[in-house]
């Protein structure tokens, strides 16, 4: 058995013994990260009108590109670091009304 197989076997056994603890720790971590995300959104306001309710804030990509990733999908997949990076580098915060107006004007 090589090192890679031995390590995989060890990890399987470790997980069998510690599954309950590991799952609880993972739930706590995910819950904490989600609360940090909610706290972050509470500090953001619309760059057009200034509205600031976290439920109404969207992140609009300034330039359309195939490399753009949807922030809501990153967050729902638990990829908070990638979401923050996407927002910082490519997005502006808009309330849902201003966001829809921006897209409606772009279709003309």
C-alpha positions as CSV (number, residue, x, y, z in Angstrom):
1,X,0.0,0.0,0.0
2,X,1.4,3.4,-1.0
3,X,1.2,6.6,1.1
4,X,-1.8,7.9,-0.8
5,X,-3.8,4.8,-0.2
6,X,-2.7,4.5,3.4
7,X,-3.8,8.1,4.0
8,X,-7.2,7.5,2.4
9,X,-7.8,4.5,4.5
10,X,-6.8,6.4,7.7
11,X,-9.2,9.2,6.8
12,X,-12.0,6.8,6.2
13,X,-11.5,5.2,9.6
14,X,-11.1,8.6,11.3
15,X,-14.4,9.8,9.7
16,X,-16.2,6.6,10.9
17,X,-15.1,7.3,14.4
18,X,-15.7,11.1,14.4
19,X,-18.6,11.6,12.0
20,X,-20.9,13.2,14.5
21,X,-18.3,15.6,15.7
22,X,-17.2,16.5,12.2
23,X,-20.8,17.1,11.0
24,X,-21.5,19.4,14.0
25,X,-18.3,21.4,13.4
26,X,-19.2,21.7,9.7
27,X,-22.7,23.0,10.5
28,X,-21.3,25.5,13.0
29,X,-18.7,26.7,10.4
30,X,-21.3,27.1,7.7
31,X,-23.7,28.9,10.0
32,X,-21.0,31.3,11.1
33,X,-19.9,32.1,7.5
34,X,-23.6,32.7,6.5
35,X,-24.0,35.1,9.4
36,X,-20.9,36.9,8.4
37,X,-22.3,37.2,4.9
38,X,-25.6,38.6,6.2
39,X,-23.7,41.1,8.4
40,X,-21.7,42.1,5.3
41,X,-24.8,42.7,3.2
42,X,-26.3,44.8,6.0
43,X,-23.4,47.3,5.6
44,X,-24.0,47.7,1.8
45,X,-26.2,50.2,0.1
46,X,-27.3,50.8,-3.4
47,X,-24.8,52.8,-5.4
48,X,-27.6,54.6,-7.3
49,X,-30.3,55.5,-4.8
50,X,-28.7,54.6,-1.4
51,X,-31.4,52.1,-0.3
52,X,-29.8,49.8,2.2
53,X,-31.9,46.8,3.2
54,X,-29.9,43.6,2.9
55,X,-32.7,41.6,1.4
56,X,-33.0,44.1,-1.5
57,X,-29.3,44.4,-2.4
58,X,-28.0,42.7,-5.6
59,X,-24.5,42.8,-7.0
60,X,-24.4,44.0,-10.6
61,X,-21.5,43.1,-12.8
62,X,-20.3,46.3,-14.4
63,X,-19.0,44.6,-17.5
64,X,-20.6,41.5,-19.1
65,X,-18.1,38.7,-19.4
66,X,-18.2,34.9,-19.7
67,X,-15.8,34.9,-16.7
68,X,-18.4,36.5,-14.4
69,X,-19.8,34.3,-11.7
70,X,-23.1,34.8,-10.1
71,X,-22.6,36.0,-6.5
72,X,-25.8,34.3,-5.3
73,X,-24.6,31.0,-6.7
74,X,-21.2,31.4,-5.0
75,X,-22.8,32.1,-1.7
76,X,-25.3,29.2,-1.9
77,X,-22.4,26.9,-2.8
78,X,-20.5,28.2,0.3
79,X,-17.8,29.9,-1.6
80,X,-17.8,33.1,0.4
81,X,-14.2,34.0,-0.4
82,X,-14.9,33.8,-4.1
83,X,-18.1,35.8,-3.7
84,X,-16.3,38.6,-1.9
85,X,-13.5,38.6,-4.5
86,X,-16.1,38.8,-7.4
87,X,-17.9,41.7,-5.7
88,X,-14.7,43.6,-5.0
89,X,-13.3,43.2,-8.5
90,X,-16.3,43.2,-10.8
91,X,-19.5,44.4,-9.2
92,X,-21.4,47.3,-7.8
93,X,-24.2,47.0,-5.2
94,X,-27.6,48.0,-6.5
95,X,-31.1,47.6,-4.9
96,X,-33.4,45.2,-6.7
97,X,-35.3,48.1,-8.3
98,X,-32.3,49.9,-9.6
99,X,-30.8,46.6,-10.8
100,X,-33.8,45.8,-12.9
101,X,-33.9,49.3,-14.3
102,X,-30.2,49.0,-15.4
103,X,-31.0,45.7,-17.2
104,X,-34.2,47.1,-18.7
105,X,-32.3,50.1,-20.1
106,X,-29.6,47.8,-21.5
107,X,-32.1,45.8,-23.6
108,X,-33.2,48.9,-25.6
